[in-house]
Amino acid sequence: IVDDQVIYFKKLYEVVNNHDNGEELKNFFINNYGNFLNLNNGISVMHKYGYYGQYYHDVGIFLDDNPYIIVVLTKEANNNYKTIINDVSKKIYKLHLLYKWK
């Protein structure tokens, strides 16, 4: 499942950057509704979330100088998924800055 999400978001990134309507498509995915990956640090995040019962998932690509994809799949939808996803996102961002992952 994680591999599939990475494939989808790589393709989304390619389409956004290489097609005439890419900017319009990008705007559909950049929003704050349900976007608990967003760190409010000025970096845009294209994301897609979903939930069902106890499951909550958020997948996104951070559009900084070295874009990266993050996939968070959790069974915490009925509890504190907002905090969990945002905490994971913060930790990944710190590693991203430290190692300059590509």
Backbone torsions as a table, in degrees:
resi	resn	phi	psi	omega
1	ILE	NA	-43.9	179.9
2	VAL	-63.1	-44.8	179.3
3	ASP	-58.1	-41.0	178.7
4	ASP	-61.2	-43.4	-179.8
5	GLN	-63.5	-39.2	178.0
6	VAL	-63.6	-43.3	178.1
7	ILE	-60.5	-46.0	-179.1
8	TYR	-61.4	-43.5	-176.6
9	PHE	-75.8	-28.5	171.9
10	LYS	-64.1	-43.1	178.9
11	LYS	-66.3	-42.4	177.0
12	LEU	-57.3	-46.0	179.3
13	TYR	-60.5	-43.5	178.8
14	GLU	-61.8	-46.1	-179.1
15	VAL	-64.8	-45.0	-179.9
16	VAL	-58.5	-37.7	-175.4
17	ASN	-91.6	-8.4	-173.4
18	ASN	-130.6	10.4	-179.3
19	HIS	-128.2	153.7	-176.7
20	ASP	-56.9	-37.1	-178.8
21	ASN	-97.1	16.9	-176.9
22	GLY	-59.2	-41.6	-178.7
23	GLU	-64.7	-37.9	177.4
24	GLU	-64.6	-44.4	177.7
25	LEU	-61.7	-43.8	178.7
26	LYS	-56.3	-41.3	-179.1
27	ASN	-64.5	-27.0	176.1
28	PHE	-68.3	-30.6	-176.0
29	PHE	-95.9	-14.9	176.8
30	ILE	-95.7	104.3	177.5
31	ASN	-157.9	164.3	-179.2
32	ASN	-101.8	-1.7	-179.9
33	TYR	-70.8	112.0	-179.7
34	GLY	71.2	12.7	-177.5
35	ASN	-94.5	87.4	180.0
36	PHE	-90.7	-0.2	171.4
37	LEU	-76.0	-31.7	-174.6
38	ASN	-58.6	130.5	-178.0
39	LEU	-101.2	1.6	-179.1
40	ASN	52.7	42.0	-179.3
41	ASN	-114.6	16.7	178.1
42	GLY	90.7	-6.3	178.1
43	ILE	-92.6	124.8	178.2
44	SER	-71.4	144.7	179.1
45	VAL	-129.3	116.2	170.5
46	MET	-83.2	129.1	-176.1
47	HIS	-146.5	165.2	173.9
48	LYS	-144.3	128.4	178.2
49	TYR	-117.9	164.5	175.3
50	GLY	-160.3	152.6	176.9
51	TYR	-150.1	152.6	176.3
52	TYR	-157.4	122.5	-179.0
53	GLY	56.1	-123.3	-178.1
54	GLN	-82.8	-5.8	-175.2
55	TYR	-95.1	137.7	173.9
56	TYR	-140.0	129.0	-178.6
57	HIS	-129.2	143.4	173.0
58	ASP	-139.5	130.2	-178.1
59	VAL	-128.1	135.8	-179.8
60	GLY	-157.5	166.6	174.6
61	ILE	-125.4	125.0	178.3
62	PHE	-83.9	125.8	-173.4
63	LEU	-98.1	57.2	175.6
64	ASP	-95.9	-165.9	-177.9
65	ASP	-59.4	-32.3	175.2
66	ASN	-121.7	83.6	-175.8
67	PRO	-56.1	146.2	176.0
68	TYR	-143.6	154.8	-177.6
69	ILE	-106.3	139.8	176.0
70	ILE	-128.4	136.1	178.5
71	VAL	-126.1	120.0	177.7
72	VAL	-121.3	118.9	177.9
73	LEU	-117.6	123.2	-176.0
74	THR	-139.5	156.0	174.1
75	LYS	-100.6	22.2	-174.8
76	GLU	-101.3	23.1	-175.2
77	ALA	-61.1	-26.4	-178.9
78	ASN	-92.7	2.0	-176.2
79	ASN	-122.3	-115.7	-173.8
80	ASN	-112.1	49.0	-177.2
81	TYR	-60.0	-33.2	179.4
82	LYS	-59.4	-48.0	-179.4
83	THR	-67.5	-43.5	-178.5
84	ILE	-60.8	-49.8	-178.1
85	ILE	-64.5	-42.5	179.8
86	ASN	-66.6	-39.1	177.8
87	ASP	-63.8	-43.3	177.4
88	VAL	-61.7	-44.3	180.0
89	SER	-60.4	-42.7	178.6
90	LYS	-62.1	-42.1	-179.2
91	LYS	-66.7	-41.3	178.3
92	ILE	-65.5	-40.1	178.8
93	TYR	-62.1	-41.3	177.4
94	LYS	-61.9	-42.1	176.5
95	LEU	-65.0	-40.2	178.3
96	HIS	-58.5	-45.0	178.7
97	LEU	-66.6	-40.1	-178.3
98	LEU	-65.1	-44.2	-173.4
99	TYR	-104.2	-5.7	-179.4
100	LYS	51.5	47.6	179.7
101	TRP	-59.4	149.8	177.2
102	LYS	-122.7	NA	NA
